[in-house]
């Protein structure tokens, strides 16, 4: 299957460049190769510019830098929700493959479940061990 290659040529002002980068990153999540034409000075000030990247992979990488597993899940949930909301409500919705939004919603459900597991498992296991050690079964 051929991969779409999109070229963005925004005006070199912040109000034009950032939306072009955001759109390119969103399209890159669907496998499109995106190129943004920019000057060297612009690239130095906006480090997000560079080779085509997959936004979700970047988010996964950034979430790995967070200290607590709970925060990783909240970070991924929040950002995935923002991507889905923005994509579905925009003109880009017509470019999304069937089931794209549903797949992300399922992933968000997984983040919620993982958050609950990571947050509550230590507390629940400790409380149950206290109950069993004292033989206070109901």
Secondary structure, 3 states (H helix, E strand, C coil): CCCCEEEECCCCCHHHHHHHHHHHHHHHCCCCEEEECCCHHHHHHCCCCCCCCCHHHHHHHHHHCCCCHHHHHHHHHHHHHHHHHHHHHCHHHHHCCCCHHHHHHHHHHHHHHHHHHHHHHHHHHHHHHHHHHHCCCC
